[in-house]
Amino acid sequence: MPDAAVAARSSETTNSGTTQQVDVAVVGAGFAGLYLLHRLRKAGFSAVVIEDAGDVGGTWYWNRYPGARCDIQTMDYSYTFDPELDREWTWSEKYATQPEILRYFGFVADRYDLRRDIRFNTRVKAANWDDTSERWQLTTDNGADVSCRYYIMATGCLSTPKPPEIDGVKDFKGEIYFTGRWPHDGVNLAGKRVAVIGTGSSGIQSIPLIAEQAAHLTVFQRTASFALPAHNGPAPDDRKTYFEADRAAYREQARWSLAGVPYPQEMAVSWQLSDAERRERFEKAWAAGDLVHILTQLWADQAADVDGNALIGKLIHEKIRAVVKDPDTAAALSPNDHPFGSKRPCLDTNYYATYNRPNVTLVNLRQEPIKAITASGIVTDKRSVDLDVIVFATGFDAMTGAIMAVHPITGRASKSLSSVWAQGPQTYLGLTVAGFPNLFMITGPGSPSVLSNMAVSIEQHVDWVVDRLAALRDAGFTTMEATETAQAGWAQHMADCSMLTLHRLANTWYTGANVPGKAQALMPYTSGVGPYRGICNEVVSRGMLGFRLTGPNVAEQCNDGEVVRLQPDVRLVLGMLAEMNLPQIESLGSQGARDFLAEFNKGRPAGRPVGEVGDGVLHGADGLLPYRLYRPATPGPHPIVVYFHGGGWVLGDEQSDDPFCRDMCRRTDMIFVSVGYRHAPEHRFPAAAEDGYAATRWIAEHAAELGGKAGPVLVAGWSAGGNIAAVTCQLARERGGPEIGGQLLVCPVTDSTFDRASYVDNGTNYFVTRGLMFWFWDLYCSPADRTDPRVSPLRGKLAGLPPAFVTTCEFDPLRDEGIAYAEAMAASGVAVEQLKARGHFHSSFTMVDVVITGVGGRIKMAEALRRFAGLPPEVKLPPQKLDAAAS
Ligand SMILES: Cc1cc2nc3c(=O)[nH]c(=O)nc-3n(C[C@H](O)[C@H](O)[C@H](O)COP(=O)(O)OP(=O)(O)OC[C@H]3O[C@@H](n4cnc5c(N)ncnc54)[C@H](O)[C@@H]3O)c2cc1C
């Protein structure tokens, strides 16, 4: 429908000068606004959509620059709420062009007769909450203002183009265009001298086509982006076949996936793959021309680990060098200031090859910044470029730009959103803001939004919001507002999630770094659309956790709290374990439990390579014991850490904490000797304790043979191993040696009582249960012996022990006895440091490459061990040996 006709039709439906009364006002008629209107109508709400543009489409209405396309396959970037709609529309290409996507939105608007409730060519200028009427008052720039109970901002994450930051733009006498506001009747660039400023997605899509038209194109690049060939054409057969086999299942899988496109979780880590295997995977991804594929399917550590990520950057640099003939231009186009994926990578068609054209010049602004735009062109430190046209492909004030452009938005007590967000956006779930009742944002900051296939994220948000509004209405509530506690908890969860990614290492619009003066914070939720959906559902199933609900004739309801208190990866691990419906370990018998653990450990990622791993035997308290030695790659001799594995004195062996030993060996640059002490029930108390002591003595006496440094050894252990390490320190003090330089106790067992709060709070649901600990104790130690300090070191004499580092985890039954031991040692004059790991569970630190958020804790532990050994705390990690599988 032509714009004029749309405008005429929309003005008929409003009463200019009076206030339009509706249940719900939606701002924006893009992907989100259209679906909202459809759902709101079906749910029986009166609704109006206010849209600045002349027609539907949002992003796809405005972004008409040459080459504008989606970069998520269109098969995935579509509405899925109506299977009939899904069937009626067939995309012509793998990545549809802007005109085709815009036609799609027209088709959707017609199919559901949406335009009759949309007011086009109308901007919402301000929004104010009225506490008395409990309604939002929206001021518009065209026609009636709006009064609504619920105000939903579907204003778009990428809908406010960033203004140019360069002096002299107004002086330029030629033509100026913005990719995000491209003229509807096109631009004739033939024979003109054109500049494109910016090499993000829009620049990369438009540059090859502009180069074909222009007499000369000069590209001004500040930051090189990673781009991979789109290989556009028909939708690829493998994806199409997968989709067609069961469309509903495919869509459902997308909803629970990481990025909103159904791909499996990659399990193999980079160091498990050979050079050839990694290259094969990379070439496959390069040939697939699919961002989600290359961002998720290479190796499991690609997005979280700097080493694993750097491999991809190098491979892409090779590709760039292979295409771009001029080595200086190739180098300038090769991103080297951010990890792959930490900024939005791009899909291109002939982008790099375009720089081989004689009519294209790349100006590297890192070497020659722009000084000014003049009447005739652009002047840099090194040159002056005469121009007829400047195209700004400088991106958007992303995620918050369109929200903050409605100014002011005032909530309760006339507080404005701009003041609340002065230090960066604060939201609960990316959907709501404390102090702003009945305000919702679709794909707002704090939701997966731009890190996902937004079609999937938008549908999830719309469904969640409309379902909540309907439920509220049915229960007699009229307001819904996030609590401060819930919002602060979400900010903490967002920060925790961001530690699992490498976004923090890049200057990117994901953090607001592209807009001068904008408060910087990672805005999108980084743990994926599936986990996010699960959390939103959990909020509902836990009685609207974190929301205050009020209504005129019902009692106020406020179920305050934080929805996620676990670290994000711990939450995933516990969720997976719960889904596996594992048997209770204590029900398997000791041998059954050992078999089970061995089987379970087979599925974990292999530990990282270290210099050398070797097995041997040593003398325990009553015969030979096996040990496994981990030696750093650096030249020795190294200090030695005697390590005791976990497993409740019943399970495990000298190999069962292999990833932890490898990791700590690398981080400390020390030898770790993991001892295979005897187990219960075959060998009950005090066998393990006495073995621990005897093994430490033997290792100290044989330090030189093991390649270790002369002098004190260190001891370390996890769980029951922490118990043995603690006991060993007490026995060494009492029995006249060996000299122990320090003790690292990770979630140690220190006492035989089960009545501390952590046993009550964390006795179920966190893998190590109260029942399991009872069982371990029963197998190892008879009740009469349990106060013996050789099993309850908390009851021993603590003065004169070596310095200690004690790690405890918030969601561990053993938390409080670990803290009690640390405090008691400190009270006895022992030098003690504690790490109370928030959001972690008993196994967090030993599940090395599964619980990535444990890295910070392991660094602290390694630093403590190095201090105990008289070394500077930091160690520069040796470069990872990448061309071989784990040694
Ligand atoms: C070039 C480009 C390519 C993209 N490709 C992809 C892709 O392949 N896959 C993907 O997942 N995402 C992609 N995106 C992101 C894209 O923005 C979303 O996928 C999606 O279109 C957003 O829909 P929306 O309805 O939330 O917002 P938008 O489409 O941005 O619509 C918001 C609308 O709100 C209107 N508006 C804003 N403020 C006001 C106001 N105060 N008053 C009135 N109206 C207002 C705007 O005019 C706009 O029309 C792309 C973005 C761009 C710019």
The ligand as an ORCA input file, in Angstrom:
! r2SCAN-3c Opt
* xyz 0 1
  C      20.437     -4.128      7.774
  C      19.952     -4.994      8.866
  C      19.918     -6.364      8.699
  C      19.456     -7.183      9.704
  N      19.449     -8.530      9.509
  C      19.027     -9.334     10.504
  C      19.015    -10.741     10.342
  O      19.399    -11.278      9.332
  N      18.598    -11.489     11.374
  C      18.181    -10.948     12.527
  O      17.813    -11.680     13.440
  N      18.157     -9.624     12.703
  C      18.567     -8.804     11.731
  N      18.558     -7.456     11.924
  C      18.022     -6.914     13.167
  C      16.577     -6.425     12.948
  O      16.538     -5.137     13.423
  C      15.591     -7.337     13.621
  O      15.706     -8.624     13.082
  C      14.128     -6.979     13.503
  O      13.802     -6.548     12.235
  C      13.718     -5.992     14.540
  O      12.345     -5.870     14.527
  P      11.638     -4.902     15.562
  O      10.210     -4.891     15.226
  O      12.010     -5.265     16.923
  O      12.299     -3.488     15.321
  P      12.423     -2.640     13.996
  O      12.295     -3.472     12.793
  O      13.623     -1.809     14.116
  O      11.121     -1.714     14.059
  C      11.007     -0.701     15.011
  C      10.093      0.356     14.466
  O       9.786      1.255     15.518
  C       9.665      2.518     14.969
  N       9.901      3.491     16.030
  C      10.988      3.577     16.833
  N      10.805      4.591     17.708
  C       9.608      5.119     17.455
  C       8.869      6.170     18.040
  N       9.320      6.883     19.057
  N       7.647      6.459     17.538
  C       7.164      5.748     16.506
  N       7.811      4.735     15.917
  C       9.022      4.432     16.394
  C      10.728      2.583     13.898
  O      10.392      3.519     12.929
  C      10.705      1.166     13.372
  O       9.939      1.073     12.221
  C      19.023     -6.618     10.930
  C      19.085     -5.243     11.109
  C      19.547     -4.431     10.095
  C      19.597     -2.961     10.321
*
